[in-house]
């Protein structure tokens, strides 16, 4: 039996059995949402430190709620009002906060590889909450957990996942496509040629348009927003044109709904795009 991993940095570090074990272990905790007292002592006495160098709503609040419900002590560094604005590096910050003896460090950063760097310089377990275009392993695990509930099994063999949108800038696409293929699903993509890289993850096939993609009969349509904040240039003529080709309009949604296809979106949503 292999040694447990100290950190969670990217899905590629896990094998299929480890992914299945994590997802199976998470299932009982979903019952917490149905209880009047939503708290268990699983992480009592442990300290979780959150370092978010990028804006976040869902991920940051999810980690805080999870830590609190598992009875951990949770501390979040307000990066915008910390010594980071004075030029303190990530590693200097981690060293300074090392005196807190945190058991877990949850980190999000705009630069790919920063969580890996931090993991090499601390004894704490580091959890990657998203780094640049690189990886978002906890989002991928959450998506797989959601489909575990939908399909009723962790064997996704025969299932088809269609990912639509900005693949190029999406760490979610990289991590989620990887975990889906590891669990047996077939993953394909749809998006403008400028936003679907030739060297896409797992050599996923690309559809030419929505009609062809829906004729493939996907079980899940996974929508990605256009990440305007990561784009240094114009990747398509206009938002209206993008929406006409790749947006989920009423006609497409009606067909998807009638065929019993599940629609997923990691958020945030670009309304009207």
Secondary structure, 3 states (H helix, E strand, C coil): CCCCCCCECCHHHCCHHHHHHHHHHHHHHHHHHHCCCCCCCCCCCCEEEEEECCCCCHHHHHHHHHHHHCCCEEEEECHHHCHHHHCCCHHHHHHHHHHHCCCEEEEEECCCCHHHHHHHCCCCEEEEEEECCCECHHHHHHHHHHHHHHHCCCCCCCCEEEEECCCCCCHHHHHHHHHHHHCCCEEEEECCHHHCCCCCHHHCCECCCHHHHHHCCCCEEEECCCCHHHCCCCCCCCHHHHHHHHCCCHHHHHHHHHCCCEEEECCCCCCCC
